[in-house]
Amino acid sequence: MGISRSASTCIAYLMRKQRISFVQAAVQDYDKYDDVHQKFWAALRVVADAELEEAAK
């Protein structure tokens, strides 16, 4: 059950620390890609959008 959460956490970490896009982070974590629950994907998109808005300032 924690696999989906772990993959989401890894993707969020990559996005934040390496300053890469949602898609780039998901590709780097490709081995867990299919295990991410849809609700976690939605939350990651919110994080990605917030990062883009912050970068645009």
N, C-alpha and C positions, 0 to 999 in steps of 0.2 A: 504494500500500500504506500510506502514511503518513496517508491521509485519515481513516481510522477513528481512528487514534491522535490526530490533531489535533483532531477533533471531541470526543473524550473529554476531552482536555486542556482545551479551551475550556469544556466543561460543568463540569468539576471546578473550574476557576478561578472561574467565575461562582458556583458554590455556595459556595466558600470566601470569596471577596472581597466578594461582594454579600450574603452570608448569605441566599441564597434556596434554595428546595427543589430537589430533583432535577428534578421536573416543570417548574418555572418555568425552570430553567436550560436544559433540553432544548428548551423552546418558544422561548426566546430564540435558541438556536442551531439553529433549525428547518431551515435550508437544508442542514445537514449531518446531520440527524437519522437519515436512512436509511442513512448510511454507517458508523455505529458498529457494530462487531462485537459479537456477543452477549457475548463474554468481557469486553469493555470495559464493556458495560452492567452486567454483574454486579459488576465492580470499582467502578463508580460508585455502585451501590446500597450497597455496603459503606461507601464514603465517606459517603454520605448518612445511613446509619444511625448511623455514628459521630458525625456532626455533631449529629444529633438527641439522642443520648445525652449528648453534651457540653453541649448547650443545656439539657437537663433538670436538670443538676446545680446 
